Amino acid sequence: MEARNWLSGLSGPRRRYLAVVAILVLVVAAFVGVRLAASGGDPAAGPPGQQRPGAVLLVPGYGGSTGSLDGLAAKLRAAGRTAEVVDLPGDGTGDLLIQVDTLNTAVARALSEGAPSVDVVGYSAGGVVARLWVARDNGAAHARRIVTLGSPLHGTQLAAAGAALAPGACPLACQQLAPTSALLRGLDAQPLPAGLPWLSLWTTGDQTVLPPDSARLTGAVNVPVQQICLAESVSHSALPSDPLVDGIVLQALDSASFTPPRPAQCAALTAAGRINS
């Protein structure tokens, strides 16, 4: 009643001014709510729970071939998971930041369809896309776990040689994957968010990611597959279809708590990775 009397005592122009201000406040609040919903919520929110798994999004490597991950996606579905291979724009050799947009759209779609969170599997350059997504789009608020396979998280000398010797044959993503690229230097300066389980797998026999341990990421569980099975021989291109690698991925994404692989599990993980192969 006092507020009403106070308002009635104001002049007409003053009342109209206050009404406009109130409308603007409501519009701004609504806009902020939409932006938070689009980005997945409050950036200060903690990581999603580990007990209830959500959708698995698999991100292809340089060139964008979804076929390289179809087999692993099928094994995840056979294990009861919802799994989607992200179809990267163009031929998968363009700007990695545009590829991040594509991943972010896939994440938003999975969450809108009821997934409580996402697990992301990035193969080769797809792991760099996952790392960029975490750094740029607050991915830690949506990602339950992340697994990268042979990912040049600090670049590859092969891309550097291509950019230097044949720049016309080294598209933008190739240039961005050079170890000295501005994109990767900026990424190196950003620490991995605390509380985000990240498993980085690679093979010591990698001839595409040079050096192979460019896949090593501070704050992640870093495992060359030869650490699990000493005699394992697998190339970069064979990583997503290798039974041992697939068994490790299945275990890493399955349990209620993140469990790093151990050498004693070599035979069991290899056998698990042969399911539906």
N, C-alpha and C positions, 0 to 999 in steps of 0.2 A: 504494500500500500504506500509506504514511504517512497519507494522507487517510482511508483506511478505518479505520485504527487510531484516528485522531483522532475520527471519527464514533462509533465503537463505545464510546469513552470518555465520550460525552455522555449525559446523562440522557434518559429517554424523552420527557418534555415538550419538552426542548430540541431533540431530533431532529425531533419533529413540527413545531415552530415553524419550523425551517430548511426542512423540506419544503414547508410552506405558503408561505414566502417565495419559494422557487424556483419554485413553480407560479405565483405572482403575477407574477414577473419574466417568465416565458414568456408569460403571458396579455397583459401590457402590451406585450411585444415584438410579439406577433402583432397586437394592436390597432393599434399604430403602423404596422406593415407594411400593414395593410388601409387605414388612413387615407391613407398615402402612395400606395398603388395607386389609391385612389379619386380623389385629387387629381392624379394623374398623375406622382407620383414626388417626388424630392428638390427642394424649392423652391430650393436652391442650384445645381441643375443648369443648365447653359447652354441656349441656344436650340437647337432641332433643326437638323440639317444642311440646307443649301440644295440639295444636289445631287439628292436623291431626293424628288420631290413626293408628297404624300399626298392625302387627300380634301379637297374644297372644300365648305365649308358657307356657304350664302347666307342672310343674316338679313333678313327683310322690315322695312319701315318701320312707322310709326304706323298702326294699323288691322290690321296682320298679314296683308295680302293676299299669299299665296304666288304668285299669278298674275303679280305685277309682276316676279318674278325667274325665272319658268319659262323664258322665252326665253333669258336669259343662261345659265341652267343647262344648257339644251340645247346651246348653243354650246360650253360647256366640255366636255360629254360628247363632242361631235363631235370635239373636239381631243384626246380620249383621257383626259380626267380623270373621276374619280368625283365627282359633284356632287349635293348634296342641298339643297333649300330647307327651312330649319327652320320647322316649323309652330308658331307662337307660341301660348301658351295664351289661351283666351277669344277676344276680338276684337282682341287686340294693343294695347289701350289701357289695360291694367292696369299694375300695378307693374313698372317696368323691371327691378328686381332679381329678380323671379320669371321674367321673360323671360331673364335671365342664367342662371338655373338650367336653363332649357330648352336654351339653347345649350351649357352645360357638359355636360348629359346627352348631347347629340348628339356632342360632342367625345369623351366617354368611350366612346360606342358605336363611333365610327369607329376609335379607337385599339384597342379590344378586337377589332375585326374585322381588324386587321392593318395599318392605316394608320400610317406612321412619324411622321406629323404631320398638321396640318390647315392649309389656307389658309382664311381667313374673309373673306367679302365682305359688308359691312354697308351696306344702302341706307337713307338717311335716318335715322330713329331707330334702325334696326338697327345703324348704326355706333356709336351711343352704347352700345348693348347690348354690342357687341364691345369697346369701350373699357372698360366696366365689368368685363367678363369678364377682360380682361388685368390690370386693377388688383386685382380681388378674388380671382380663382381661379388666379393664377399662369399666365395664358394664354400668357405668353412662353415657357414651358417646352414648349408644345405647338404653338404657331402658327409655321409657317414664314414666312408673310407675311400681311399684312392689307391689304385695300383697302376704303376707305369711299367712298360715292357720295352727295354732297349731304347729309352728316350734320351735324346741329346740335350739334357737339361742345361748344360753349359756349352752347347754347340758341338759341331763336328768339323774336323779339319777338311773333310770332303767338301762341305759347303764353302769353306773359306777358299779352297783351291778352285772350285767352280766359279766363285765370284771374281777371283783374281785372273784366272786363265781364260775363261769363256763367259764373260758377264752377260752376253746376249742369251746364253743357254741356262742362266741361273735366275729363275723367277724370284719374285719378292720373298716368298717363304724360304727359298734357298738362301738368299742374302741374309734373312733374319736368323737363320740357323748357323751362321758363321760365329765362332766363339767371341769375336770382337764386336758383334753387332750391338747397336745402341739398345735394341729391345732386350737382349739377354743380359747386358750389363745392368740395365735397370731392374730386371727380374732378380739378378743375383743380390741386389741390394735389399731385397725384401725377404725377411725371414719367414719360414713356414709357420703358419699359425699354430699355437700350442693347442694340443688336444685333438688334432686331426690325424688319425692313423693313416700313414702313407707307406706303402711298400714299393720300393723301386727294385725291379729285377732286370738283369742284363746278362749277356754272355761274353765271356772273355774272348771268344772267337769272332766277335763282331768286326766286320770289315767295312761297315757303313757309318757307324758312330765311332769316330776316332778322336781321342782314345775311348775305348769302351766304357771306362768308368766316368765318362761325362754324365752318365746316368746317376751318379752318386749325388744325393741331396741331403744337406745338413738338416737334421730333425726328422728324417725318414728312417725306416728300416731298410738298409741297403744290402742287397743280396745278389751276388753273381750266382747263376744257377750251378756253376761248378763247385760252389761251396756246399751245395746240398747233395749233388751227385758228382763226384770227382771226375768220372769218365764221361760226363755229359758233353756231347758234341752237337752244337746247334748254331746255325747261322742267324744273322739278324732277321732275315725274311721269314725264317721258320719259327721264330719265337711264339707267335700267337697260336700255332698249331702243334707245338711240341707237347707231348703228354705230361712231362714233368712240369713245365710252365703252367699248363692248364690246371693240373692238380693243385699247384700252389695257389693259383688265382681262386679256384673253387673254395679252398680252405680259408683263404684270407677274407673272402666275402661272406662266408657261411656262418661261422660261429658267433655266439652272442658277444664274445670278447675277441679282439684282434689277436691272432696267434701267429707269430713269425714262424716260417718253416725252419726245420732242424735237419742236420745231416742224417740222423737216425730214421727220418721219415722218407728217405730217398725212394725206396721201393713202393711204399704205400701211396705216396703222392703221385708217382708215375702211373701206378695202377688206377688211381682215381681219375687221372687225366685222360685215360683211355676210354672212359664211359662215352658211349654214343659216337666214338670216333670212327 
